[in-house]
Amino acid sequence: MYADYSPLEDERNLVEIIKEFTSLASRIGRMEVDSKKLAALLSDSDRLRQDIIAAIKNIRTDTTFTMDKFHDEHVDVLSNELLTRGAALLTDTKDSLAELLKNTETGFDEQHARYRDKVALMINENNSAASDLVQTWLAADSMYLPRPILTNLSVTAGATLDRNSGSKNYETFRTTASAATVQAGDSAQKGTDALQFSYTFRVDPSELEFWNYRRIVTDLGIRELLLPAGMKAPVSERIKQSFRFGSRKDAEVMREPEFIKADGYSLVAASLNDNKTLVVELAKDPSKPEESGLFKITYDVASLSVPGQQHASTGAKPRIDYIVQDGGNLIAESDLLQIAEIQKNSDMSKLHLLGSAVLARIRTLQDPQVIRSRGTLTELRTRNDIVIPSGQQEGNYRALLEFLESIAFSYAPFVKKMQEKTSVQGELVLREELGGGQRKEYSVRVDDLRSQLKDTENGKMIAAAMGL
């Protein structure tokens, strides 16, 4: 509840959520400052190297000139046979000084290279730490993102056999995207541009019970699954046709449904799109799916049931497409269940059982706990920028801070309302009903939040976007 006991439009503790976001934005802002300072240090060190090397070269030049001048001034004496040892000593001294200065230049260059590598490593570690902070925060998106954003997200979870592993292992992922424009209070235009974003987590499947190695249809508990491959002429009819002559050869050939037993077919890919559409791909040979025969089955999720949930079938039949290479040509048969003869001879219960079995497994890739423990943020993209990894690897924090600022706009209405509904000026307050007449209060001072963001210009902009 708000401080005045009116209901909160969210079941989560927004005070803690806003504190967490403020801490994230503050730390990212400081990391940007550190990254710029380190980058400046790196650039200045390159100028220092140039200056030092130039100075050493000048010393070498001046030393050679001075010794040559000394030799020229005393050439008549130094050329005397009695003083040849003196001339040799002068030459040795000149060569020794030249070698010393050359070694000094080489040694400094090596020292500088090590120094430069260390500073570059510090920059990379700083940028990686910023990416890790964002990863941890986005992995718990259902806990931390503002409700106006959460309600406009589209989530796709999927698994695809990795060709690099010889089609033995799956690459599993979850991609989240803003599906619609979110209005951001008085700064709607600024918010709408930045709130078009997507981010992808790669999920390590090595310890996920189903997705840790390649599966076939029978691994889903389904046997004797027959999938339609199209309408084919019976063998006897094809033999008869080959012996016909003339106009008789043009006579219509009787066709009948052809089914393929798919028990040994591999699950090469599956994707669940926004909890509405499930796509399952099965292939005879996962290393060359289309050449060997590929089934693509598309389900309306509302027509499927999963263990522990009531089956709420809409009566919708899946769409089945079949692709196979025949004589060097790829033949595609589309939406085969639209053909009455095929639909009549198909086992719809097994088809739905297949979809339900895959659905139950793929939903594990949406589990927030799985994402937090086994997920790695591989990409964060706004409409105009790849924020992570390329932006962060280059030390460009602009796009990341713009993204955070756009998120901040969606907290603003809640911040404003919390301030309006408390009698304690300068505080954000919420109350929780614990039962038995007991309540718990959560609060944070606005000045405390603002102080975390005041040290950087971007922090000040994020504070303003939040209404602090």
matplotlib code that plots the C-alpha trace (Angstrom):
import matplotlib.pyplot as plt

x = [0.0, 1.0, 1.6, -2.0, -3.1, -4.4, -3.6, -0.3, -0.6, 2.1, 2.6, 6.3, 8.3, 8.9, 10.9, 13.5, 13.3, 14.0, 16.9, 18.4, 18.0, 19.6, 22.5, 23.0, 22.8, 25.2, 27.8, 27.6, 28.0, 31.2, 32.5, 32.1, 34.1, 36.8, 36.8, 37.3, 40.2, 41.9, 41.4, 43.0, 45.9, 46.4, 46.4, 48.8, 51.1, 51.4, 52.4, 54.9, 56.5, 56.8, 58.4, 60.8, 61.9, 62.4, 64.5, 66.7, 67.2, 68.2, 70.8, 72.2, 72.4, 74.0, 76.4, 77.6, 77.9, 79.9, 82.4, 82.8, 83.5, 86.1, 87.7, 87.8, 89.4, 92.2, 92.5, 96.2, 97.1, 94.7, 96.1, 99.6, 100.8, 101.9, 98.3, 96.4, 95.4, 93.8, 91.8, 90.7, 89.6, 87.6, 85.9, 85.1, 83.6, 81.5, 80.2, 79.6, 77.5, 75.5, 74.9, 73.9, 71.4, 70.0, 69.4, 67.9, 65.4, 64.6, 64.2, 61.9, 59.8, 59.4, 58.5, 56.0, 54.4, 53.9, 52.5, 50.1, 48.9, 48.2, 46.2, 44.3, 43.5, 42.2, 39.9, 38.6, 38.0, 36.1, 34.0, 33.4, 32.3, 29.8, 28.4, 28.2, 26.2, 23.7, 23.6, 22.8, 20.1, 18.4, 18.6, 16.1, 14.0, 10.7, 11.8, 13.3, 11.8, 9.0, 5.5, 4.8, 7.8, 7.1, 3.6, 5.0, 7.7, 7.8, 9.9, 11.2, 12.9, 14.6, 17.0, 19.0, 21.4, 24.9, 26.5, 29.9, 29.5, 28.6, 24.9, 25.4, 24.7, 22.0, 22.5, 19.8, 18.7, 16.0, 15.5, 13.4, 12.2, 10.0, 7.0, 5.4, 6.1, 6.0, 4.9, 7.2, 5.3, 6.1, 9.2, 7.3, 9.2, 12.6, 11.3, 9.7, 12.9, 15.1, 12.6, 12.8, 15.3, 16.0, 18.4, 19.5, 20.7, 22.6, 21.7, 24.3, 22.5, 25.1, 23.2, 19.7, 18.1, 16.6, 18.7, 22.2, 22.5, 20.7, 17.2, 15.1, 11.3, 11.2, 13.1, 9.9, 8.0, 6.3, 6.3, 4.9, 4.6, 3.6, 4.0, 2.6, 5.0, 2.4, 0.1, 2.0, 1.0, 1.1, 4.1, 1.8, 0.3, 3.7, 4.7, 1.6, 2.1, 5.6, 4.2, 1.4, 1.7, 0.4, -2.7, -3.2, 0.0, -1.7, -4.5, -4.9, -2.9, -4.6, -2.7, -2.9, -1.4, 2.2, 3.3, 6.8, 7.6, 9.4, 10.4, 14.1, 14.0, 16.1, 14.8, 16.9, 15.2, 12.4, 11.2, 8.4, 7.4, 5.7, 4.0, 1.7, 3.4, 5.6, 7.7, 9.2, 11.7, 12.5, 15.0, 16.1, 19.8, 20.5, 23.8, 21.9, 18.2, 16.6, 18.5, 17.4, 13.9, 12.8, 9.4, 8.5, 5.5, 3.9, 1.5, -0.9, 0.1, -3.5, -4.2, -1.6, -1.5, 1.5, 1.9, 0.2, -1.9, -5.5, -5.7, -7.5, -7.5, -9.0, -9.4, -6.7, -4.6, -0.9, 0.6, 3.0, 5.5, 7.8, 11.0, 13.2, 15.7, 14.7, 17.0, 19.0, 15.9, 14.4, 10.7, 8.5, 5.1, 3.2, 0.4, -0.3, -3.1, -5.2, -5.5, -8.6, -7.3, -4.1, -6.0, -8.4, -5.5, -3.4, -3.2, -4.0, -3.6, 0.0, 0.7, -0.6, 1.3, 4.5, 3.8, 3.0, 6.1, 8.4, 6.5, 7.1, 10.8, 11.3, 9.6, 12.5, 14.5, 12.1, 12.6, 14.1, 16.2, 17.7, 18.5, 20.1, 22.2, 23.1, 22.5, 25.0, 24.0, 25.2, 23.5, 21.7, 20.5, 18.5, 17.0, 20.2, 23.0, 24.4, 25.0, 26.5, 28.9, 30.4, 29.6, 31.0, 34.0, 34.9, 34.3, 31.3, 28.9, 26.6, 24.1, 24.1, 23.4, 20.7, 19.1, 19.1, 17.7, 14.8, 14.1, 14.2, 11.3, 9.0, 9.7, 8.7, 4.9, 5.4, 8.0, 5.6, 2.6, 4.6, 5.7, 2.1, 0.7, 3.0, 2.9, 6.7, 8.2, 11.2, 10.5, 9.2, 7.0, 5.2, 3.4, 2.9, -0.1, 1.4, -1.9, -3.1, -3.3, 0.5, 2.1, 5.6, 6.9, 9.5, 11.0, 13.9, 14.9, 14.8, 18.0, 19.8, 18.8, 19.7, 23.1, 24.1, 23.6, 24.8, 28.5, 28.1, 26.1, 24.5, 23.5, 21.9, 19.9, 18.8, 17.7, 15.7, 14.1, 13.0, 11.5, 14.0]
y = [0.0, 3.6, 5.6, 6.6, 2.9, 3.2, 0.2, 0.1, -0.7, -3.3, -6.3, -5.7, -3.5, -0.4, 1.3, -1.5, -1.6, 2.1, 1.9, -1.0, 0.9, 4.1, 2.0, 0.5, 3.8, 5.4, 2.6, 2.6, 6.4, 6.2, 3.4, 5.7, 8.4, 5.8, 4.5, 8.0, 8.8, 5.5, 6.1, 9.6, 8.1, 5.6, 8.3, 10.5, 7.6, 7.2, 10.9, 10.3, 7.5, 9.6, 12.4, 10.1, 8.3, 11.6, 12.8, 9.7, 10.0, 13.6, 12.6, 10.0, 12.5, 15.2, 12.7, 11.5, 15.1, 16.2, 13.3, 13.7, 17.4, 16.5, 14.1, 16.7, 19.3, 16.9, 14.8, 15.7, 14.4, 11.4, 10.3, 10.2, 6.6, 7.1, 7.9, 5.3, 3.7, 7.1, 7.1, 3.6, 4.5, 7.4, 5.2, 2.6, 5.2, 6.6, 3.1, 2.2, 5.4, 4.7, 1.1, 2.3, 4.8, 2.3, -0.2, 2.6, 3.3, -0.4, -0.9, 2.1, 0.9, -2.5, -0.9, 1.3, -1.6, -3.4, -0.3, 0.3, -3.3, -3.0, 0.2, -1.4, -4.4, -2.1, -0.4, -3.8, -5.0, -1.8, -2.1, -5.8, -5.0, -2.6, -5.3, -7.7, -5.3, -4.9, -8.6, -9.3, -6.6, -7.7, -11.4, -10.4, -8.3, -9.5, -8.3, -4.9, -3.5, -1.0, -2.4, -0.2, -1.8, -5.4, -5.3, -4.4, -7.1, -9.9, -13.0, -15.7, -18.8, -21.3, -24.1, -25.0, -27.8, -26.4, -27.3, -26.5, -29.4, -31.8, -31.3, -33.0, -30.1, -27.4, -23.6, -22.4, -18.7, -16.3, -13.0, -10.2, -7.2, -4.2, -5.1, -1.6, 2.0, 3.0, 6.5, 8.1, 10.8, 14.4, 13.3, 10.8, 11.5, 10.9, 7.8, 6.3, 6.4, 4.8, 2.3, 0.2, -2.4, -6.1, -8.3, -11.9, -14.3, -17.5, -20.2, -22.9, -26.2, -28.5, -29.2, -28.8, -32.2, -32.2, -29.7, -31.1, -33.2, -34.0, -35.5, -37.6, -37.9, -41.0, -39.1, -37.1, -40.2, -40.4, -43.5, -44.5, -40.9, -40.6, -37.2, -36.3, -35.7, -34.8, -36.6, -39.3, -41.7, -45.4, -47.4, -49.6, -46.5, -45.0, -48.3, -48.3, -44.7, -45.5, -48.1, -45.9, -44.3, -41.2, -39.5, -42.2, -41.0, -37.7, -39.4, -38.1, -40.2, -41.2, -39.9, -40.8, -39.4, -40.3, -40.5, -40.9, -42.6, -39.9, -41.8, -41.5, -38.0, -35.4, -32.3, -29.8, -26.6, -25.3, -21.8, -20.4, -16.9, -14.7, -17.7, -17.7, -19.8, -22.9, -23.9, -27.5, -28.6, -32.3, -33.8, -37.2, -36.1, -33.1, -32.3, -31.7, -31.3, -30.1, -32.5, -35.5, -34.4, -31.6, -31.2, -27.8, -27.9, -24.7, -24.8, -22.3, -22.6, -22.2, -25.5, -27.4, -28.6, -29.2, -31.4, -29.9, -27.5, -28.0, -28.7, -25.8, -26.8, -24.3, -27.1, -25.4, -27.9, -27.3, -26.3, -28.9, -28.0, -30.6, -29.8, -32.5, -32.6, -34.7, -35.1, -32.0, -29.8, -28.8, -29.7, -27.8, -29.1, -26.4, -26.6, -30.3, -30.6, -28.3, -31.3, -33.2, -36.7, -36.0, -34.5, -37.4, -39.9, -38.0, -38.8, -35.4, -36.5, -37.6, -34.3, -32.3, -34.6, -33.8, -30.1, -30.3, -32.3, -29.7, -26.8, -28.1, -28.5, -25.1, -23.2, -24.1, -21.6, -18.9, -19.7, -16.5, -18.8, -20.5, -17.2, -15.8, -18.9, -20.1, -17.1, -14.9, -11.6, -11.8, -8.7, -5.6, -3.6, -0.4, 0.8, 2.6, 0.9, -2.5, -1.5, -4.8, -6.3, -3.9, -0.6, -1.6, -3.3, 0.0, 1.9, 3.8, 4.3, 6.7, 4.1, 2.3, 5.4, 6.5, 3.1, 3.5, 7.0, 5.7, 3.1, 5.8, 7.6, 4.7, 4.9, 8.6, 8.2, 5.9, 8.2, 11.2, 9.3, 8.0, 11.6, 12.8, 10.1, 10.5, 13.1, 12.9, 15.4, 14.2, 10.5, 7.6, 5.4, 2.1, -0.1, -3.9, -5.7, -8.7, -10.0, -10.1, -6.3, -6.0, -3.8, -3.1, 0.2, 0.7, 4.1, 5.9, 9.6, 11.3, 13.2, 9.9, 8.7, 12.0, 12.1, 8.8, 10.3, 13.9, 13.3, 12.8, 14.6, 11.4, 10.6, 14.0, 13.3, 9.9, 11.5, 14.1, 11.4, 9.5, 12.7, 13.0]
z = [0.0, -0.3, 2.9, 3.1, 2.9, -0.7, -2.9, -4.8, -8.5, -8.2, -6.0, -5.5, -3.1, -5.3, -2.6, -2.8, -6.6, -6.9, -4.4, -6.4, -9.7, -8.2, -6.9, -10.4, -12.2, -9.7, -10.0, -13.9, -13.8, -11.7, -14.0, -17.0, -15.2, -14.4, -17.9, -19.3, -16.9, -17.7, -21.5, -21.1, -19.1, -21.9, -24.5, -22.5, -21.9, -25.7, -26.0, -23.1, -25.0, -28.1, -26.1, -24.2, -27.3, -29.1, -26.1, -26.2, -29.9, -29.5, -26.8, -29.2, -31.9, -29.7, -28.2, -31.6, -32.8, -29.7, -30.0, -33.7, -33.1, -30.5, -33.0, -35.7, -33.5, -32.5, -35.7, -36.2, -32.8, -32.8, -36.2, -34.8, -34.7, -31.1, -30.1, -32.0, -28.6, -27.7, -31.0, -30.4, -26.8, -28.2, -30.8, -28.1, -25.8, -28.7, -29.5, -25.9, -25.4, -28.5, -27.4, -23.9, -25.3, -27.7, -24.9, -22.8, -25.7, -26.1, -22.3, -22.0, -24.9, -23.3, -20.0, -21.6, -23.5, -20.2, -18.6, -21.5, -21.4, -17.7, -18.1, -21.1, -18.9, -16.1, -18.8, -20.0, -16.4, -15.6, -18.8, -18.1, -14.5, -15.9, -18.2, -15.3, -13.2, -16.1, -16.6, -12.9, -13.0, -16.3, -15.2, -12.5, -14.9, -13.5, -10.1, -11.1, -14.3, -13.9, -14.5, -17.6, -19.3, -18.1, -19.5, -22.9, -23.2, -25.7, -24.6, -26.9, -25.5, -27.7, -28.3, -31.5, -32.1, -32.3, -35.7, -34.2, -31.7, -34.5, -33.7, -30.3, -28.0, -27.9, -27.8, -25.5, -25.1, -24.0, -25.8, -24.4, -26.4, -25.9, -28.0, -28.0, -27.3, -23.6, -22.8, -20.3, -18.6, -19.6, -21.5, -23.7, -26.8, -25.2, -23.5, -26.6, -28.6, -26.0, -24.7, -27.9, -26.8, -26.7, -24.7, -25.1, -22.5, -23.5, -21.1, -20.2, -20.8, -19.5, -16.2, -17.6, -17.6, -21.0, -23.0, -22.1, -25.3, -28.5, -28.2, -30.4, -30.4, -28.2, -25.5, -25.2, -24.2, -27.6, -29.8, -33.2, -34.2, -37.9, -39.5, -42.9, -45.8, -48.5, -51.0, -53.0, -55.6, -54.4, -55.7, -57.8, -59.4, -60.2, -61.9, -64.0, -65.0, -66.3, -68.7, -70.1, -73.5, -75.2, -73.8, -71.2, -69.6, -68.8, -66.9, -63.4, -60.9, -57.7, -54.6, -51.0, -47.8, -47.1, -43.5, -42.1, -38.8, -36.8, -33.6, -34.4, -35.7, -33.8, -32.2, -34.1, -32.9, -30.7, -29.9, -27.7, -28.9, -26.3, -24.8, -27.8, -30.5, -30.3, -33.2, -33.2, -35.9, -36.4, -38.8, -39.8, -39.9, -37.7, -39.6, -42.8, -41.8, -45.1, -47.3, -45.1, -44.4, -42.0, -40.3, -39.0, -36.7, -35.4, -32.5, -30.9, -27.3, -26.1, -27.8, -25.6, -22.1, -19.9, -16.8, -13.8, -15.8, -17.1, -20.8, -22.4, -26.0, -28.5, -31.0, -33.2, -35.2, -35.6, -38.9, -40.4, -43.1, -44.6, -46.6, -48.3, -51.0, -54.0, -57.0, -56.0, -55.6, -52.3, -52.2, -49.6, -48.6, -46.6, -44.0, -44.7, -42.2, -44.4, -46.7, -45.6, -46.3, -44.3, -41.4, -41.3, -41.1, -38.6, -34.9, -33.5, -29.9, -30.5, -32.3, -29.4, -27.0, -28.9, -28.6, -24.9, -24.1, -25.9, -24.3, -20.8, -21.5, -23.2, -20.4, -18.2, -20.3, -19.1, -15.4, -13.7, -11.5, -14.5, -16.1, -12.9, -12.3, -15.8, -18.1, -19.7, -21.2, -24.8, -26.2, -25.2, -28.1, -28.4, -31.6, -32.7, -30.8, -29.7, -26.1, -25.0, -26.0, -28.6, -27.0, -23.6, -25.1, -26.8, -23.5, -25.0, -22.0, -23.9, -25.1, -21.8, -19.8, -22.3, -21.9, -18.1, -18.4, -20.5, -17.8, -15.2, -16.9, -16.2, -12.4, -12.3, -12.0, -9.0, -7.4, -7.8, -6.3, -3.3, -2.6, -2.9, -0.6, 2.4, 5.1, 5.5, 3.1, 1.1, 1.6, -0.5, 1.8, 1.3, 3.8, 3.8, 5.4, 7.3, 8.7, 12.3, 12.4, 11.8, 9.1, 7.9, 6.6, 3.9, 3.2, 1.7, 1.7, -1.7, -0.8, -0.2, -3.7, -5.3, -3.5, -5.1, -8.6, -8.1, -8.9, -12.7, -15.3, -16.5, -12.9, -12.6, -15.8, -14.5, -11.2, -13.0, -15.2, -12.1, -10.6, -7.8]

ax = plt.figure().add_subplot(projection="3d")
ax.plot(x, y, z, "-o")
ax.set_aspect("equal")
plt.show()
